[in-house]
Amino acid sequence: MMPNIYHDAFKDSPLPMWIYDLETLAFLDVNQAAIELYGYSKKEFLEMTLRDIRPLEEVPVLEQIMRTKIREKAFNQSLVVHCKKNGELMFVSVKGNATEFEGRAARFVSVIDLTEHQTTAEALAQSERRFQLLVQDGSDLVTIFDQQGVYKFASPTAMNVLGVEPEALIGRNVFDFVHPEDRETAKLQFELIADQHRIIMPPFRYRHFNGETRWMETIITNRLNDPVINGIITNSRDVTERLNQEIERKKILQRYNTVSKATSDAIWDLDLRTKTITWNKGLKGLFGYDLEQSDMDWWKSKVKSEDLATILGIFDEHIKQGISKSKLEYRFQCADGTYKTVMDRSFIHFDEAGQAVRIIGSMQDVSEQRKYIAEIEIQNEKMREIARMQSHDLRAPLASFMGLVSLIDPDANDPDAILKILPLLKKSAEEVDAVIRAITKKAENKG
């Protein structure tokens, strides 16, 4: 038994404590702090061993510690994992010393829960790993300048963005690499950081170390008052490809709009890689849509549903067969909800590998032409019907009339014979008249 003074200190200590049998590892006594931390009652503790508070996979670690580190009458400290009654794991520091308890070789142990510290340390380590990934392996160039724009730090991505090792930038002024025509504007933007915490600079040109002129987009953050940074942080990325595409798109649009002055056609340019369509001003003139760019889904939504599958099928087939030119007719919805029939002439551009990368087309409103053609077809059908009536319906009564006339012989002086023929002549005449009236009515579009 412990002396009362030590027993009271053991029982009332805020640190979890216990005494265990050095041979069997069974708990011999535990204090209230241990009961509260681990969740077991004292009775449950006294029926357990050290193995029972270890995760199953940690038991071999315990056995190793007992074999190699625990010595009678010697102090020992270990960092280990313990398990609460509810299954929650703890990272703890265990300090033990030899003692004797009721005549048995035992050890007196105190425990410090380091779980929160471990979690914080792991979080910091994870944050540091994320930072390293962003700075070292990201696509952005991260730098720190002083107030004059002199490099104090450059991330390893300097080689990817600027074509130079980051160490070669330290001590040099960033504005030495800015294009002369953009230098003053860049300096004015940079000076604004004195009064603002964060600035997004418009793209500017800079000199790559391979001699090329590239475009840079930069975000500046003022951290001069941060004792750790004591500088101005920049996050920069090369946006040359994006801006070149934008410049090219504007050039194409200008060409389209120039062409649109000489034609009322809606000219379109489909980039098959991005699925975006660039339109000229003819789109508004013909259909009432005021936009310069759309995606393919927008175009599909405007094509008459009955025509869409056929149109897409033809395009797909032409692309598969390498056919460059297409001439398609379909119905396209206007902004007011009505439809126009369009003749769409397009050219498919294939790259060197034979892949279709672009389609340029011109949509012409042929609604009036189709209406006129349809009217001509109707008129032609009428003429064909009239011709049929003339050749068939009129021939029979006319032949009958002519036959009856031939039977009248003025020299025969047979009044009875003539009287018999006259009603038949009248009937044939009426039949001829009826056919002529039907032809006239058909020609006047009254039936």
Secondary structure, DSSP 4 states (H G I P E B T S, - for coil): ---HHHHHHHHH-SS-EEEEETTT-BEEEE-HHHHHHH---HHHHTT-BGGGGS-GGGHHHHHHHHHHT--TT--EEEEEEEE-TTS-EEEEEEEEEEEEETTEEEEEEEEEE-HHHHHHHHHHHHHHHHHHHHHHHSSSEEEEE-TT-BEEEE-TTHHHHTSS-GGGTTTSBGGGSB-HHHHHHHHHHHHGGGT-SEEEEEEEEEE-TTS-EEEEEEEEEEETT-TTT-EEEEEEEE-HHHHHHHHHHHHHHHHHHHHHTT---EEEEEETTTTEEEE-THHHHHH----SEEEHHHHHHHB-HHHHHHHHHHHHHHHHHT--EEEEEEEEE-TTS-EEEEEEEEEEEE-TTS-EEEEEEEEEE-HHHHHHHHHHHHHHHHHHHHHHIIIIITHHHHHHHHHHHHH--GGG--HHHHHHHHHHHHHHHHHHHHHHHHHHHHHTT--
